[in-house]
Amino acid sequence: MFKQYFYSRETLELMADDINRKYYPERLDSVLPLDPYDLLEKQGLDVEWKYISPNEQLLGLIFFADEKFPVWDKGTFQKGDEPHYELFKKGTIVINNILVEKKKYKKKEIFVCTHENCHWIKDQEYFKDHPESIIQICDSKSLEKTYWNSKMSDRDIIERQNNYLCAAVIMPRDVIKKAFFKSMRYKNIPEEPIELKPFMKKHIAVLASMYGINYNPVLYRLYDLNILVRPDKEDSDMKH
């Protein structure tokens, strides 16, 4: 029996809308922030805050089976420091405690927490069929990338598509599109993507503040939705 592990952008958009429609239908009508911990609770997931790296390199983990993982005693590395191993149960999400301790990371914490939650919603079948890969790790390098292609490894595709789903859950497409052009006082929504102009940045910043997240995820979301012309060509081979 064929099992689908990878999804088109349209399928991910519909998946995100279904999540909001089920739990937060009001978010499909207005720009409202998402409470990621409430969504975690609704999924029946446990969350723990640990120093899973002595810096910001690793941001979050989700366990699809019981497994041990190295944990540091503190969030700053000193020569000679070594981690110890702790056992985490299936369905546990671990957030790097650094994101919680430092106020400057609060907006990133929202995205990381939602990202790990989306893995649970989207990828249970994959990890069930691949028991050798029972931990999904979110690192700082790959968090914002949303393009993918058939040349990538399965895990890379899963991670990139999860970034896309996470952004779609936080920022439903119809709502953010209308809000962006309303903020700029456009009478009509353009049918074709428009070039990013300097004056638009303040409107993107306003949307980021309303959603409680950082600027870049909003900017990339506008690129992904073809609201803004993407400045690079990396997304041109995203054919799944």
C-alpha positions as CSV (number, residue, x, y, z in Angstrom):
1,M,0.0,0.0,0.0
2,F,1.4,3.4,-1.0
3,K,1.9,5.9,1.8
4,Q,2.3,9.6,1.2
5,Y,5.1,11.2,3.1
6,F,5.6,14.3,0.9
7,Y,3.0,16.9,-0.1
8,S,2.5,19.7,-2.6
9,R,2.3,23.3,-1.4
10,E,-1.5,23.3,-2.0
11,T,-1.9,20.2,0.2
12,L,0.1,21.8,3.0
13,E,-2.0,24.9,2.7
14,L,-5.2,22.9,3.0
15,M,-3.7,21.0,5.9
16,A,-2.9,24.2,7.7
17,D,-6.5,25.6,7.1
18,D,-7.9,22.3,8.5
19,I,-5.8,22.7,11.7
20,N,-7.0,26.2,12.2
21,R,-10.6,25.4,11.3
22,K,-10.6,22.6,13.8
23,Y,-9.0,24.4,16.7
24,Y,-9.1,28.2,16.0
25,P,-11.6,29.0,13.3
26,E,-11.5,32.7,14.1
27,R,-7.9,32.7,12.8
28,L,-9.2,32.1,9.3
29,D,-11.0,35.5,9.4
30,S,-8.6,37.8,11.2
31,V,-4.9,38.3,12.0
32,L,-4.6,36.7,15.4
33,P,-1.5,35.2,17.1
34,L,-1.3,31.5,17.6
35,D,-0.7,30.0,21.1
36,P,1.6,27.1,20.2
37,Y,1.4,25.6,23.7
38,D,-2.4,25.5,23.5
39,L,-2.1,23.7,20.2
40,L,0.4,21.2,21.7
41,E,-2.1,20.5,24.5
42,K,-4.9,19.9,22.1
43,Q,-2.6,17.4,20.3
44,G,-2.0,15.6,23.6
45,L,1.7,16.2,23.5
46,D,4.1,16.8,26.3
47,V,6.6,19.6,26.3
48,E,9.9,20.0,28.2
49,W,12.5,22.7,28.2
50,K,16.1,21.5,28.3
51,Y,19.5,22.7,27.2
52,I,19.7,20.4,24.2
53,S,22.8,22.2,23.0
54,P,25.2,24.6,24.8
55,N,24.2,27.4,22.3
56,E,21.4,28.1,19.9
57,Q,22.4,25.5,17.3
58,L,19.6,23.1,18.2
59,L,16.2,24.7,18.8
60,G,13.8,21.9,19.3
61,L,13.2,18.1,19.1
62,I,10.2,15.8,18.8
63,F,10.3,12.1,19.8
64,F,8.3,9.6,17.8
65,A,9.4,6.8,20.2
66,D,11.0,6.5,23.6
67,E,14.6,7.5,23.3
68,K,17.5,9.0,25.2
69,F,19.1,12.3,24.1
70,P,22.1,14.3,25.4
71,V,21.2,17.3,27.6
72,W,23.5,20.0,28.9
73,D,23.4,21.4,32.5
74,K,23.5,25.0,31.3
75,G,23.1,27.1,28.2
76,T,26.6,28.4,28.0
77,F,29.6,26.2,27.1
78,Q,32.7,26.1,29.2
79,K,35.8,24.0,28.4
80,G,35.3,20.5,29.8
81,D,31.5,20.6,30.0
82,E,29.9,17.4,29.0
83,P,26.2,16.5,28.5
84,H,24.3,13.7,30.2
85,Y,21.6,11.6,28.7
86,E,17.9,11.7,29.6
87,L,15.1,9.5,28.5
88,F,12.2,11.2,26.6
89,K,8.8,9.5,26.0
90,K,7.1,9.2,22.6
91,G,5.1,12.4,21.9
92,T,7.4,14.7,23.8
93,I,8.6,18.0,22.3
94,V,11.7,19.5,23.8
95,I,12.4,23.2,23.4
96,N,15.9,24.6,23.9
97,N,15.7,26.3,27.3
98,I,17.7,29.2,25.9
99,L,14.7,30.3,23.8
100,V,12.7,30.6,27.0
101,E,15.3,32.2,29.2
102,K,16.2,35.0,26.8
103,K,13.4,37.5,26.0
104,K,14.9,38.2,22.6
105,Y,14.1,34.6,21.5
106,K,10.4,34.7,22.5
107,K,9.2,35.2,18.9
108,K,11.4,32.4,17.7
109,E,10.1,30.1,20.4
110,I,6.6,30.4,19.0
111,F,7.8,29.3,15.5
112,V,10.0,26.5,16.9
113,C,7.2,25.1,19.1
114,T,4.7,25.2,16.2
115,H,7.2,23.7,13.9
116,E,7.7,20.6,16.1
117,N,3.9,20.3,16.6
118,C,3.5,20.2,12.8
119,H,5.9,17.3,12.6
120,W,3.6,15.4,14.8
121,I,0.6,16.2,12.7
122,K,2.2,15.6,9.4
123,D,5.0,13.0,9.8
124,Q,3.8,10.2,12.1
125,E,3.5,7.7,9.3
126,Y,7.0,8.4,8.0
127,F,8.6,7.9,11.4
128,K,6.5,4.9,12.1
129,D,7.8,3.3,8.9
130,H,11.4,4.4,9.6
131,P,12.1,3.3,13.2
132,E,15.8,4.1,12.7
133,S,14.9,7.8,12.6
134,I,12.7,8.4,15.7
135,I,13.9,11.9,16.6
136,Q,13.3,14.9,14.4
137,I,15.7,17.8,15.2
138,C,15.1,21.4,14.4
139,D,18.3,23.4,14.0
140,S,18.9,27.1,13.4
141,K,20.2,26.7,9.9
142,S,17.2,25.0,8.3
143,L,14.3,26.6,10.2
144,E,13.3,29.3,7.7
145,K,14.0,27.4,4.4
146,T,10.8,26.3,2.6
147,Y,11.9,25.2,-0.8
148,W,12.5,21.6,-1.7
149,N,13.2,19.3,-4.7
150,S,13.6,15.7,-5.6
151,K,17.4,15.8,-5.2
152,M,17.2,16.3,-1.5
153,S,17.1,13.5,1.0
154,D,13.8,12.4,2.4
155,R,14.5,14.0,5.8
156,D,15.5,17.3,4.2
157,I,12.2,17.3,2.2
158,I,10.2,16.5,5.3
159,E,12.0,19.4,7.2
160,R,11.5,21.9,4.5
161,Q,7.8,21.0,4.0
162,N,7.3,21.2,7.7
163,N,8.7,24.8,7.7
164,Y,6.1,25.6,5.0
165,L,3.3,23.9,7.0
166,C,4.3,25.7,10.2
167,A,4.2,29.1,8.5
168,A,0.9,28.3,6.9
169,V,-0.6,27.4,10.3
170,I,0.7,30.6,11.9
171,M,-0.3,32.8,9.0
172,P,-3.3,31.5,7.0
173,R,-2.9,32.4,3.4
174,D,-6.1,34.3,2.7
175,V,-5.9,36.3,5.9
176,I,-2.3,37.4,5.5
177,K,-2.8,38.3,1.8
178,K,-5.8,40.5,2.6
179,A,-4.1,42.0,5.7
180,F,-0.9,42.9,3.8
181,F,-2.6,44.8,1.0
182,K,-5.1,46.3,3.4
183,S,-2.2,47.6,5.5
184,M,-0.8,49.3,2.4
185,R,-4.2,50.6,1.5
186,Y,-4.5,48.9,-1.9
187,K,-8.0,49.1,-3.3
188,N,-7.5,45.8,-5.2
189,I,-5.3,42.8,-4.6
190,P,-2.9,42.4,-7.5
191,E,-3.2,39.2,-9.5
192,E,0.5,38.9,-10.1
193,P,3.3,39.1,-7.5
194,I,4.8,42.5,-6.8
195,E,8.3,43.7,-6.2
196,L,9.3,44.3,-2.6
197,K,9.7,48.1,-2.1
198,P,11.4,49.7,0.9
199,F,8.1,51.2,2.1
200,M,6.5,47.8,2.4
201,K,8.9,46.7,5.1
202,K,7.1,48.6,7.8
203,H,3.8,46.9,6.8
204,I,5.6,43.5,7.0
205,A,6.9,44.4,10.5
206,V,3.4,45.3,11.6
207,L,2.1,41.9,10.5
208,A,5.0,40.2,12.3
209,S,4.1,42.1,15.5
210,M,0.4,41.2,15.2
211,Y,1.3,37.5,14.8
212,G,3.9,37.7,17.6
213,I,6.7,36.4,15.4
214,N,9.9,37.7,13.8
215,Y,10.0,39.7,10.5
216,N,11.7,37.1,8.3
217,P,9.0,34.3,8.6
218,V,6.4,36.9,7.4
219,L,8.6,38.0,4.5
220,Y,9.2,34.4,3.4
221,R,5.5,33.6,3.7
222,L,4.7,36.4,1.3
223,Y,7.3,35.0,-1.1
224,D,5.9,31.5,-0.8
225,L,2.4,32.7,-1.6
226,N,3.7,34.6,-4.7
227,I,2.5,37.8,-3.1
228,L,6.0,39.2,-3.5
229,V,8.5,38.4,-6.2
230,R,11.1,36.0,-4.8
231,P,14.6,37.5,-5.2
232,D,16.3,34.2,-5.6
233,K,15.9,31.2,-7.8
234,E,16.1,28.5,-5.2
235,D,12.4,28.0,-5.2
236,S,12.1,27.4,-8.9
237,D,12.8,23.7,-8.6
238,M,10.2,23.1,-5.9
239,K,8.1,20.6,-7.9
240,H,6.5,18.3,-5.3
